[in-house]
Amino acid sequence: MPTIAIFNGIIIQMFFEDHNPPHVHAFYGEFKALVRLSDGAMIRGSLPRTQANLVKSWVLLRQTALMEN
């Protein structure tokens, strides 16, 4: 799975032909979550609150480019 971003200790990865809904995989230490591109919501897994908010903001700021991928 290609890593597309690393920030604040968070790793963001994306499969380009993954299952619906379109999402990214976020990893932070032992935590992992699938984050939906349409609204930044976690659809599986968990992250600490601060990291979850950072990932949601990151996804929403880059939503168009991520959806194109």
Stockholm file with secondary structure:
# STOCKHOLM 1.0

chainA/1-69         MPTIAIFNGIIIQMFFEDHNPPHVHAFYGEFKALVRLSDGAMIRGSLPRTQANLVKSWVLLRQTALMEN
#=GR chainA/1-69 SS CCEEEEETTEEEECCTTCCSSCEEEEEETTEEEEEETTTCCEEEEECCHHHHHHHHHHHHHTHHHHHHC
#=GC SS_cons        CCEEEEETTEEEECCTTCCSSCEEEEEETTEEEEEETTTCCEEEEECCHHHHHHHHHHHHHTHHHHHHC
//
